[in-house]
Amino acid sequence: MTKIKICGLYRDQDIDYVNEARPDYAGFILHFPKSHRNLDVDRALKLRNRLLSQIRAVSVFVDQPMETLIFTAERLRADVIQLHGQEGDDYIKELREKTGREIWKAFKVRCEEDLVAASSCKADMVLLDNGYGTGQTFDWSLLQAFDRPFILAGGLTPFNISDAIGRLKPTAVDLSSGVETEGRKDRKKIMAAVRAARI
């Protein structure tokens, strides 16, 4: 069964919504002020402590120094570390050795060459996105020959998840803006998205 992640949680009620909906993963964006969903460690920890234990916590980072990332992930008891910057295989290897955690790496997909890089990446899982936070899908036909398990992101909503899962068979789907209304997580959309992923 395809799993589902709800990302970009930053309010107490966001955690209440996911606790009710029971997705597989909940994502927290750390140390990235460009995002309105950005969290510092203290705020993220309060939200993490509010999250049900059966929902795996994903800490999301963009080009952070190794020691900052390790400290943050340890303090938040992150189950998964997701990288969204220019982190290469050497960084991923060192991070895995130092934390023992599952590592995901995001790739912005524009053409087949982007998928070549994703296919050879040393992360435990790759996340394929249109572009970080754009809310748009990429050309899914590019995935016809993609030969490793992946997480699908970018432009997913409660209305197109079923089609995406049926066509592409991703390991998981990842939603953020697709379950928001005016930039804030929407309980009804989260509930609908999780239901759609479970069908």
N, C-alpha and C positions, 0 to 999 in steps of 0.2 A: 504494500500500500504506500502511495506517495505521502510523504510527510509535509507538514506546513510550518513555516516560521512567520511570526508577526514581528516586524522589526521597528525600531525607532520609538520605543516606549519611553515616555519621559514624565508622565503624570501618575499620581496615585490611582486614578480611575482607569488609566490604561492597563495597569496590572490587574485591577478588579475585572476588567473586561476579558483579558486573556485567561485569568483563573476560571472564569465562567465558561469560556469557549473551549479551553483545553487544547490549544495547538501543541505541536511537539516541541517547538523552540520559541523563545522570546529573545529579541535582540535589543541591546543597549549600545548606543553610539557614544564613544568616549573621546574626550580631548579633541573635538573637531568643531570649533566655534562657527564654521561656515554653515553648519546645519542648525536649524531651530530645534532639532531633537537632541542636541548635544548635552551631555551630562558630565559633571565632575565626579570624582570617585565617591565622595560622601553622599551625594544625591543618588548616584547609581546603586550604592550599597543599600540605602533605605528601600529602594524599589526592589532590589534583588531579594531582600529579606521578606518582602511582601509576596513574592512569587511562590506558587505551589511547587513543592519539591519535585514533582513528576514532570514539570516543564523544564526542559534543558535551557540554561542561560547561555547566550552567545554574546561575547564582548566584541564590539566592532571597532577597529582601529584603522587610521590612515597615516602611514609613514611616521610611526612613532619610534623613538629610540627604544632599543631592546629592553633596557632596564625599566623604563617607564611602563612599557607594555607588560612585562612580567610582574612588576609590583601591582599594577592595576588588576590584572587577571587573577592573581593570587588573592588579593583582598576581596574581590567580588565572587570568588569561588566559581569562576567561569567554567562551564563544561566544554565550551568550544571557543576558540579564538578565530575571528574572521578578519582577514586583511584586505583592505580596499585601496591600497596605494601602489607604490612601485617595488614592493618587497620581492626579492628574488629567491631562488631556491636555496642559496646559502643561508639567508636570513631565516627561511622557513625551517630548514634543518636544525639550525642552532636553537630556534624557538621551541621546536618539538623536544629536543634533547633537554632543554632547561626547564620545561614546564610539564612535559608528559601529557599534554592536552592535544585533542583533535584540532587540526588547523584547516581552515577553509580559506581559499584565495579567490577574490573576485576578478573577473575579466570583463572589460567593456567590449562587446561584440559589434564590429562594424563590417567585417569581411572574413573570408576563410582563413586568412593569415592569423587573425586573432585567436581562432580556434586551434590552430597548430600550437601556439604558445600554451593555451589552456590544456591541451591534450598531454603535453609533456611535463606540466607543472608537478612539483614534488609534494604539494599539499595533499592532505587526506581527501579533500573534496574541492571541486571548483564550482564557483557560482558564476553563472553567465547572465550578464545584465546589458541593458541598452546604454547605460551611462548613469553615473551614480546619482540617483534621486530624480531622474527626469520624468518618471511616471509613464514612459512610453515603451512599447514592445520593440524588440529588434526583429530582423527578418528571420523568422523561425525556420525557413527553408534551408538556411545555412547549416542547420544541425543534422541534416539527413545522414551525413557520413561521420558524425562525431562519435567517437568510440570509447568514451569512458563515462561513468556515472556523473551526474551533475545536478546542481540546484538551479532552477530557473527563476529569474527575477526580471523586473522591469515591465511596467505596464500591466501587471496582473491585477485583476479585480474579482469580486465574487462572481461576476458574470462570464468571465473567460477562463477561469481555472479549470473547469471540467474539460473544455476543449483542449487546453494546453496539456493536461495530463493524458487525455486520450490520444493526442497526436504525437507527443514528444516523450512520454514515459519518464519524466524527470524523477530523480530520487526524492526531491523535495521542491516545494514552491515557496517563494519568499515575497511577502507583501509588506509595504509600508504606506505609501501615499494612496494605494488602492483601497485601503480600509480607513481612509480619513475623510472628513468633511471640513472644509476650510482650515486645513492644516492640523486638525486634531483627530485623534483616533475616535472612531465611531463604533459604538457597541454593536449596533445592528449589522454593520458591514463586517465586523470581525466574526460575529456569530455565523453570518452567511458564508463567509470565505472558508471557515473551518468545516462547515457542513458540506460545501461544494468539494473540498479536497477529500472528504471521507467517502464520497459516493463511489 
